[in-house]
Structure formats: structure tokens, C-alpha cells
């Protein structure tokens, strides 16, 4: 996949099939659009072109410092490439860019720099200043600038409409199964293993303390999760804790700690990926370390049973 960080660096290709969006999470609704793009491009002898934005528009236009997203920019790029996209254009999103009208965006960005043959959009796609651009406007502009506009209808998975908003909601409430169902893959964090207090090691459950790579990535509900840990190209069953460790009374910030079951190698400094499978229990404060240790043993066995059903 060819990736361009300036739309003017893109060299026009014959019969470009284009789509536009932020694609947070690259979920199953996005995947339907992207697969249609790739198929359509092959059908007419052209190439697929995805136009996206970074930073995410909400980071620029909103004063909410608590904004969090499903995927990092790097993960989004990997998902797009895996789906067979030929070209990715990442436009730097600024307040000045946000002020561009819908018509000028199509004329001065898409038509001038890409010259699409086909523009494929989702059922509820809006764009441009004030999000005034919609399917009707695109249809009219397509007639003016000689490109076809095709719309992909809303995608339902088990009667649930797929959207990034719904996935964020499921993750925030620990509903990993439904989040993964809409994503089409397991939600994950990637980060570096950093030094902790070795409390887990003292209890017989050594943990890798994960420093998440992207500060704006959504962190799920505090608690214990059944997970897989990907280390050096290998996948291992694991249990992951997210929380502030109330039993320790140390008032530290929320941590992400993963115990890789049956694994005893040194991980400090390594980058690992944690894939979430299911929520096991809420975070809670125990009377003492022995009570916590007993519960961790129960958690581990439950998690082994959950993961054995998948492998």
C-alpha cells in the first residue's frame, strides 16, 4: 500500500475508486465499504484510494481532553493495508481545513488531486464544514465533475447496527464480546513492558506492566480480562488487569498488567500486544494479599477455560 501524508504528493491513477472517512477501529461496517472499493477498482481496472484525516477531527474541534479512540493511527494503517487498499492519503486535519466547504473539498482536494472515477461512501456519510456534505450533494457534484457515487447501506451484525460509537460504548462497559463482534477482530493494546512494583511476582503471578503506546486510545472498564499476549511473533494465553490496585492502597494511576500463563521469560523493554477476549470480573478491593491471591487463582482457571474454547 502506498501511503501519502500530503495529498499533492499523490500521483493520479487511472480509474481511481475513492472513499473518505476517519475509520476509527476499521470495524465491520468500514470493512464492507473497503472491500467494495477494492472489488470495484479491480472490476474497472483502477486502484483504490482511501482519504483519511489525522489528527482525528474530534481532537481538533472539541475541547474535550478525555476523547479516546478505538485504534491508533498505526493500527488503522495496518488494517487498511491488510484489506488490500492500494493507496492511502492522510490529510492533516486543522481548524483551517475544517473551515473548507463541502463543495470546495470535492473540487480542490478530490477532483484536483485524485480525479476519482467512483466515490464510495457509507450510508450516513457527511463531510465538509458543518458536515453539510451528504449523498445528495455528492451525487450532484459527481454529475458536474464526472465521477459516480455509490453508497453502502448500514451494516447490521446480529441485529446491531455497526458504528464506532457503539463499539466505544461496549468497551467502556466491559462488553468485550459485543465490541469484538462489531469490530470483526479482537480489540487490543500495544505497548512496551515497563518496571512495576513486582507485587504480582511475590504472589506467584508475575505481570508485565504495559505502557500503552497511544495516549488517546480508549482504555476499557477497570477489571480482569481474558486475553492473549503476542510476544515476538508468538501468542500466549494471559489474564489482564486494568485498574488502580485498590488492595495496595498506593494511590497510583490506573495500570495495565498482564500475567502470561505459563510464561517465565524476561519481557522488560519488549513491545507486546494484548488482545482482549472477554471480561471476567470487576475491579475490587480485598481485605489482604491472601484473599487477592486466592481470587487471582480463581480468575486464572476461569480464563484458561474461556481461552481453551477459542484455541
DRENDO-1510 file (C-alpha; in Angstrom, 1 decimal, always signed):
<recs>
REC; n; res; u; v; w
REC; 1; UNK; +0.0; +0.0; +0.0 .
REC; 2; UNK; +1.3; +3.4; -0.9 .
REC; 3; UNK; +0.9; +6.0; +1.9 .
REC; 4; UNK; +0.9; +9.7; +1.3 .
REC; 5; UNK; +1.0; +12.4; +4.1 .
REC; 6; UNK; +0.4; +15.2; +1.6 .
REC; 7; UNK; -2.4; +14.9; -1.0 .
REC; 8; UNK; -0.4; +16.8; -3.5 .
REC; 9; UNK; +2.3; +14.1; -3.5 .
REC; 10; UNK; -0.3; +11.6; -4.8 .
REC; 11; UNK; +0.2; +10.8; -8.5 .
REC; 12; UNK; -3.1; +10.4; -10.2 .
REC; 13; UNK; -4.0; +6.8; -11.3 .
REC; 14; UNK; -6.5; +5.8; -14.0 .
REC; 15; UNK; -10.0; +4.9; -12.7 .
REC; 16; UNK; -9.5; +5.7; -9.1 .
REC; 17; UNK; -12.1; +4.3; -6.7 .
REC; 18; UNK; -12.2; +6.6; -3.6 .
REC; 19; UNK; -13.6; +6.7; -0.2 .
REC; 20; UNK; -13.4; +9.3; +2.6 .
REC; 21; UNK; -13.6; +8.9; +6.4 .
REC; 22; UNK; -11.8; +8.7; +9.7 .
REC; 23; UNK; -12.3; +4.9; +10.0 .
REC; 24; UNK; -11.7; +4.7; +13.8 .
REC; 25; UNK; -11.4; +1.0; +14.5 .
REC; 26; UNK; -11.8; -0.1; +10.9 .
REC; 27; UNK; -14.8; -2.1; +12.0 .
REC; 28; UNK; -17.0; -4.4; +10.0 .
REC; 29; UNK; -19.1; -1.6; +8.6 .
REC; 30; UNK; -15.9; +0.1; +7.3 .
REC; 31; UNK; -14.6; -3.2; +6.1 .
REC; 32; UNK; -17.7; -3.7; +3.9 .
REC; 33; UNK; -17.0; -0.3; +2.3 .
REC; 34; UNK; -13.3; -1.0; +1.8 .
REC; 35; UNK; -13.8; -4.5; +0.3 .
REC; 36; UNK; -16.4; -3.0; -2.1 .
REC; 37; UNK; -13.8; -0.4; -3.1 .
REC; 38; UNK; -11.1; -3.0; -3.8 .
REC; 39; UNK; -13.5; -5.1; -5.7 .
REC; 40; UNK; -14.8; -2.1; -7.7 .
REC; 41; UNK; -11.3; -1.0; -8.5 .
REC; 42; UNK; -10.4; -4.4; -9.9 .
REC; 43; UNK; -13.6; -4.5; -11.9 .
REC; 44; UNK; -12.8; -1.3; -13.8 .
REC; 45; UNK; -9.0; -1.7; -14.0 .
REC; 46; UNK; -8.3; +1.0; -11.5 .
REC; 47; UNK; -6.9; +1.5; -8.0 .
REC; 48; UNK; -8.4; +2.0; -4.6 .
REC; 49; UNK; -7.7; +5.3; -2.7 .
REC; 50; UNK; -8.6; +5.9; +0.9 .
REC; 51; UNK; -8.6; +9.5; +2.1 .
REC; 52; UNK; -8.5; +9.9; +5.9 .
REC; 53; UNK; -7.5; +12.5; +8.4 .
REC; 54; UNK; -5.0; +12.9; +11.3 .
REC; 55; UNK; -5.4; +14.0; +14.0 .
REC; 56; UNK; -8.9; +12.8; +14.3 .
REC; 57; UNK; -11.3; +15.8; +13.7 .
REC; 58; UNK; -12.7; +15.5; +17.2 .
REC; 59; UNK; -9.3; +16.1; +18.7 .
REC; 60; UNK; -9.1; +19.4; +16.8 .
REC; 61; UNK; -12.6; +20.6; +17.0 .
REC; 62; UNK; -13.6; +19.5; +20.5 .
REC; 63; UNK; -12.3; +20.9; +23.9 .
REC; 64; UNK; -12.9; +17.5; +25.5 .
REC; 65; UNK; -9.5; +16.3; +26.7 .
REC; 66; UNK; -11.0; +12.9; +27.6 .
REC; 67; UNK; -11.5; +11.9; +23.9 .
REC; 68; UNK; -10.4; +8.4; +23.3 .
REC; 69; UNK; -10.4; +6.2; +20.2 .
REC; 70; UNK; -10.6; +2.6; +19.3 .
REC; 71; UNK; -7.4; +2.3; +17.2 .
REC; 72; UNK; -4.1; +4.0; +17.0 .
REC; 73; UNK; -3.1; +5.6; +13.7 .
REC; 74; UNK; -0.5; +2.8; +13.2 .
REC; 75; UNK; -3.2; +0.1; +13.7 .
REC; 76; UNK; -5.6; +1.8; +11.3 .
REC; 77; UNK; -2.9; +1.8; +8.6 .
REC; 78; UNK; -2.2; -1.9; +9.2 .
REC; 79; UNK; -5.9; -2.8; +8.9 .
REC; 80; UNK; -6.3; -0.8; +5.7 .
REC; 81; UNK; -3.2; -2.5; +4.2 .
REC; 82; UNK; -4.5; -5.9; +5.2 .
REC; 83; UNK; -7.8; -5.3; +3.4 .
REC; 84; UNK; -5.9; -4.7; +0.1 .
REC; 85; UNK; -6.1; -0.9; -0.2 .
REC; 86; UNK; -3.8; +0.4; -2.9 .
REC; 87; UNK; -3.3; +4.0; -1.8 .
REC; 88; UNK; -3.8; +5.8; +1.5 .
REC; 89; UNK; -3.8; +9.6; +1.7 .
REC; 90; UNK; -3.6; +11.1; +5.2 .
REC; 91; UNK; -4.7; +14.7; +5.3 .
REC; 92; UNK; -3.5; +16.8; +8.3 .
REC; 93; UNK; -6.7; +18.0; +10.0 .
REC; 94; UNK; -6.6; +21.5; +11.3 .
REC; 95; UNK; -9.2; +24.2; +12.1 .
REC; 96; UNK; -8.3; +25.9; +8.8 .
REC; 97; UNK; -9.0; +22.6; +6.9 .
REC; 98; UNK; -12.3; +22.2; +8.9 .
REC; 99; UNK; -13.5; +25.5; +7.5 .
REC; 100; UNK; -13.4; +24.3; +3.9 .
REC; 101; UNK; -16.9; +24.0; +2.4 .
REC; 102; UNK; -18.1; +20.6; +1.2 .
REC; 103; UNK; -18.1; +21.8; -2.5 .
REC; 104; UNK; -14.5; +23.1; -2.2 .
REC; 105; UNK; -13.2; +20.0; -0.6 .
REC; 106; UNK; -14.5; +17.9; -3.5 .
REC; 107; UNK; -13.3; +20.3; -6.1 .
REC; 108; UNK; -10.0; +21.4; -4.7 .
REC; 109; UNK; -8.9; +18.2; -3.0 .
REC; 110; UNK; -10.6; +15.1; -4.6 .
REC; 111; UNK; -11.1; +16.2; -8.2 .
REC; 112; UNK; -7.9; +18.3; -8.5 .
REC; 113; UNK; -5.6; +15.8; -6.9 .
REC; 114; UNK; -7.2; +12.4; -7.4 .
REC; 115; UNK; -9.8; +12.7; -10.2 .
REC; 116; UNK; -12.0; +9.8; -8.9 .
REC; 117; UNK; -13.9; +7.6; -11.3 .
REC; 118; UNK; -16.0; +6.3; -8.5 .
REC; 119; UNK; -16.6; +7.6; -4.9 .
REC; 120; UNK; -17.9; +5.0; -2.5 .
REC; 121; UNK; -19.4; +6.2; +0.9 .
REC; 122; UNK; -21.2; +4.8; +3.9 .
REC; 123; UNK; -25.0; +5.2; +4.3 .
REC; 124; UNK; -24.7; +8.2; +6.7 .
REC; 125; UNK; -21.6; +9.9; +5.5 .
REC; 126; UNK; -21.3; +13.6; +6.0 .
REC; 127; UNK; -18.3; +15.8; +5.3 .
REC; 128; UNK; -17.1; +19.4; +4.9 .
REC; 129; UNK; -17.7; +22.5; +7.0 .
REC; 130; UNK; -20.5; +21.8; +9.4 .
REC; 131; UNK; -20.8; +18.3; +7.9 .
REC; 132; UNK; -23.2; +19.7; +5.3 .
REC; 133; UNK; -22.0; +17.4; +2.6 .
REC; 134; UNK; -24.1; +14.3; +2.1 .
REC; 135; UNK; -25.1; +11.8; -0.6 .
REC; 136; UNK; -27.4; +14.2; -2.4 .
REC; 137; UNK; -24.7; +16.8; -2.7 .
REC; 138; UNK; -22.1; +14.2; -3.8 .
REC; 139; UNK; -24.5; +12.9; -6.5 .
REC; 140; UNK; -24.8; +16.4; -7.9 .
REC; 141; UNK; -21.1; +17.1; -7.7 .
REC; 142; UNK; -20.4; +13.7; -9.4 .
REC; 143; UNK; -22.5; +14.8; -12.3 .
REC; 144; UNK; -20.6; +18.1; -12.5 .
REC; 145; UNK; -17.1; +16.5; -12.2 .
REC; 146; UNK; -17.7; +13.2; -13.9 .
REC; 147; UNK; -17.5; +10.6; -11.2 .
REC; 148; UNK; -20.0; +8.1; -10.0 .
REC; 149; UNK; -21.2; +8.0; -6.4 .
REC; 150; UNK; -22.1; +4.6; -4.8 .
REC; 151; UNK; -23.5; +4.2; -1.2 .
REC; 152; UNK; -23.0; +1.2; +1.0 .
REC; 153; UNK; -26.0; +0.6; +3.2 .
REC; 154; UNK; -25.9; +0.3; +7.0 .
REC; 155; UNK; -24.4; -3.0; +8.2 .
REC; 156; UNK; -26.1; -5.0; +10.9 .
REC; 157; UNK; -24.4; -7.7; +12.9 .
REC; 158; UNK; -26.9; -9.9; +14.9 .
REC; 159; UNK; -29.4; -7.0; +14.6 .
REC; 160; UNK; -26.9; -4.4; +16.0 .
REC; 161; UNK; -26.0; -1.6; +13.7 .
REC; 162; UNK; -22.2; -1.3; +13.4 .
REC; 163; UNK; -20.7; +2.0; +14.4 .
REC; 164; UNK; -17.6; +3.3; +16.1 .
REC; 165; UNK; -19.8; +4.9; +18.8 .
REC; 166; UNK; -21.4; +1.6; +19.7 .
REC; 167; UNK; -18.1; -0.1; +19.9 .
REC; 168; UNK; -16.7; +2.6; +22.2 .
REC; 169; UNK; -19.8; +2.2; +24.4 .
REC; 170; UNK; -19.4; -1.6; +24.6 .
REC; 171; UNK; -15.7; -1.2; +25.5 .
REC; 172; UNK; -16.4; +1.4; +28.2 .
REC; 173; UNK; -18.8; -1.0; +29.9 .
REC; 174; UNK; -16.5; -4.1; +29.6 .
REC; 175; UNK; -18.7; -5.8; +26.9 .
REC; 176; UNK; -15.7; -7.2; +25.0 .
REC; 177; UNK; -17.7; -9.9; +23.2 .
REC; 178; UNK; -20.1; -7.4; +21.5 .
REC; 179; UNK; -17.2; -4.9; +20.8 .
REC; 180; UNK; -15.2; -7.7; +19.1 .
REC; 181; UNK; -18.3; -8.9; +17.2 .
REC; 182; UNK; -18.7; -5.4; +15.6 .
REC; 183; UNK; -15.0; -4.9; +15.1 .
REC; 184; UNK; -14.6; -8.3; +13.3 .
REC; 185; UNK; -11.4; -8.9; +15.3 .
REC; 186; UNK; -10.1; -8.7; +18.9 .
REC; 187; UNK; -9.7; -5.3; +20.5 .
REC; 188; UNK; -6.1; -4.8; +21.5 .
REC; 189; UNK; -3.4; -2.6; +23.1 .
REC; 190; UNK; +0.2; -2.5; +22.0 .
REC; 191; UNK; +2.8; -1.2; +24.4 .
REC; 192; UNK; +6.2; -1.5; +26.0 .
REC; 193; UNK; +6.7; -3.6; +29.1 .
REC; 194; UNK; +8.0; -1.3; +31.9 .
REC; 195; UNK; +9.1; -2.0; +35.5 .
REC; 196; UNK; +6.4; -2.3; +38.2 .
REC; 197; UNK; +6.4; -3.0; +41.9 .
REC; 198; UNK; +6.8; -6.8; +41.5 .
REC; 199; UNK; +3.8; -7.4; +43.7 .
REC; 200; UNK; +2.4; -10.0; +41.3 .
REC; 201; UNK; +5.8; -11.8; +41.2 .
REC; 202; UNK; +5.7; -12.0; +45.0 .
REC; 203; UNK; +2.3; -13.7; +44.9 .
REC; 204; UNK; +3.4; -16.1; +42.2 .
REC; 205; UNK; +1.7; -14.3; +39.3 .
REC; 206; UNK; +4.4; -12.2; +37.7 .
REC; 207; UNK; +2.9; -9.5; +35.5 .
REC; 208; UNK; +4.1; -7.4; +32.5 .
REC; 209; UNK; +3.2; -3.8; +33.2 .
REC; 210; UNK; +2.1; -2.3; +29.9 .
REC; 211; UNK; +2.8; +1.3; +28.9 .
REC; 212; UNK; +0.2; +1.9; +26.1 .
REC; 213; UNK; +1.8; +3.4; +23.0 .
REC; 214; UNK; -1.1; +5.9; +22.2 .
REC; 215; UNK; -2.3; +8.3; +24.9 .
REC; 216; UNK; -5.7; +8.8; +23.1 .
REC; 217; UNK; -6.5; +5.1; +22.8 .
REC; 218; UNK; -9.6; +4.0; +24.7 .
REC; 219; UNK; -8.9; +2.1; +27.9 .
REC; 220; UNK; -11.7; -0.3; +28.9 .
REC; 221; UNK; -13.6; -0.6; +32.1 .
REC; 222; UNK; -11.4; -1.5; +35.1 .
REC; 223; UNK; -11.4; -5.2; +35.9 .
REC; 224; UNK; -9.9; -8.5; +34.9 .
REC; 225; UNK; -10.0; -9.8; +31.3 .
REC; 226; UNK; -9.3; -13.0; +29.4 .
REC; 227; UNK; -6.6; -12.1; +26.9 .
REC; 228; UNK; -4.0; -13.3; +24.5 .
REC; 229; UNK; -0.5; -11.8; +24.6 .
REC; 230; UNK; +1.5; -11.6; +21.4 .
REC; 231; UNK; +5.2; -11.7; +22.1 .
REC; 232; UNK; +7.9; -12.0; +19.4 .
REC; 233; UNK; +5.5; -13.4; +16.9 .
REC; 234; UNK; +4.0; -16.0; +19.3 .
REC; 235; UNK; +0.6; -15.9; +21.0 .
REC; 236; UNK; +0.2; -16.9; +24.7 .
REC; 237; UNK; -2.9; -17.2; +26.9 .
REC; 238; UNK; -3.0; -14.4; +29.5 .
REC; 239; UNK; -5.0; -12.6; +32.1 .
REC; 240; UNK; -5.0; -8.8; +32.1 .
REC; 241; UNK; -5.9; -6.4; +34.9 .
REC; 242; UNK; -6.9; -2.8; +34.4 .
REC; 243; UNK; -7.3; -0.6; +37.4 .
REC; 244; UNK; -5.8; +1.3; +40.3 .
REC; 245; UNK; -5.0; -1.7; +42.5 .
REC; 246; UNK; -7.2; -0.7; +45.4 .
REC; 247; UNK; -5.9; -3.6; +47.7 .
REC; 248; UNK; -2.4; -2.0; +47.7 .
REC; 249; UNK; -3.7; +1.5; +48.7 .
REC; 250; UNK; -0.9; +3.1; +46.8 .
REC; 251; UNK; -3.0; +5.8; +45.0 .
REC; 252; UNK; -1.1; +5.2; +41.8 .
REC; 253; UNK; -2.7; +6.0; +38.3 .
REC; 254; UNK; -4.6; +3.3; +36.5 .
REC; 255; UNK; -2.3; +0.5; +35.4 .
REC; 256; UNK; -2.5; -2.3; +32.8 .
REC; 257; UNK; -0.9; -5.5; +33.9 .
REC; 258; UNK; -0.8; -8.8; +32.1 .
REC; 259; UNK; +0.1; -12.2; +33.6 .
REC; 260; UNK; +1.1; -14.5; +30.7 .
REC; 261; UNK; +0.1; -18.0; +31.8 .
REC; 262; UNK; +3.0; -20.5; +31.9 .
REC; 263; UNK; +5.5; -17.9; +30.6 .
REC; 264; UNK; +8.6; -17.1; +32.6 .
REC; 265; UNK; +10.9; -15.1; +30.2 .
REC; 266; UNK; +12.1; -11.6; +30.8 .
REC; 267; UNK; +9.9; -9.1; +29.0 .
REC; 268; UNK; +11.2; -5.7; +30.2 .
REC; 269; UNK; +11.6; -3.3; +27.3 .
REC; 270; UNK; +9.8; -5.5; +24.8 .
REC; 271; UNK; +6.8; -4.3; +22.8 .
REC; 272; UNK; +3.8; -6.7; +23.2 .
REC; 273; UNK; +0.3; -6.8; +22.0 .
REC; 274; UNK; -2.7; -7.7; +24.3 .
REC; 275; UNK; -5.8; -9.0; +22.6 .
REC; 276; UNK; -9.0; -8.9; +24.6 .
REC; 277; UNK; -11.4; -11.8; +24.5 .
REC; 278; UNK; -13.8; -11.5; +27.4 .
REC; 279; UNK; -14.5; -9.6; +30.7 .
REC; 280; UNK; -14.1; -11.8; +33.8 .
REC; 281; UNK; -14.9; -9.6; +36.8 .
REC; 282; UNK; -14.9; -6.0; +38.1 .
REC; 283; UNK; -12.0; -4.5; +39.9 .
REC; 284; UNK; -12.4; -4.8; +43.7 .
REC; 285; UNK; -10.6; -4.2; +47.0 .
REC; 286; UNK; -9.7; -7.3; +49.0 .
REC; 287; UNK; -9.0; -7.5; +52.8 .
REC; 288; UNK; -5.5; -8.7; +52.4 .
REC; 289; UNK; -3.0; -10.2; +49.9 .
REC; 290; UNK; -4.0; -13.7; +50.6 .
REC; 291; UNK; -7.6; -13.0; +49.6 .
REC; 292; UNK; -6.4; -11.3; +46.5 .
REC; 293; UNK; -4.1; -14.2; +45.7 .
REC; 294; UNK; -7.0; -16.7; +46.1 .
REC; 295; UNK; -9.1; -14.7; +43.7 .
REC; 296; UNK; -6.4; -14.4; +41.2 .
REC; 297; UNK; -6.1; -18.2; +41.2 .
REC; 298; UNK; -9.9; -18.5; +40.6 .
REC; 299; UNK; -9.6; -15.9; +37.8 .
REC; 300; UNK; -6.7; -17.7; +36.1 .
REC; 301; UNK; -8.7; -21.0; +36.0 .
REC; 302; UNK; -11.8; -19.3; +34.6 .
REC; 303; UNK; -9.7; -17.5; +32.0 .
REC; 304; UNK; -8.0; -20.8; +31.0 .
REC; 305; UNK; -11.4; -22.3; +30.4 .
REC; 306; UNK; -12.5; -19.3; +28.3 .
REC; 307; UNK; -9.4; -19.3; +26.1 .
REC; 308; UNK; -9.4; -23.1; +25.7 .
REC; 309; UNK; -12.8; -22.8; +24.0 .
REC; 310; UNK; -11.2; -20.5; +21.4 .
REC; 311; UNK; -7.9; -22.1; +20.6 .
</recs>
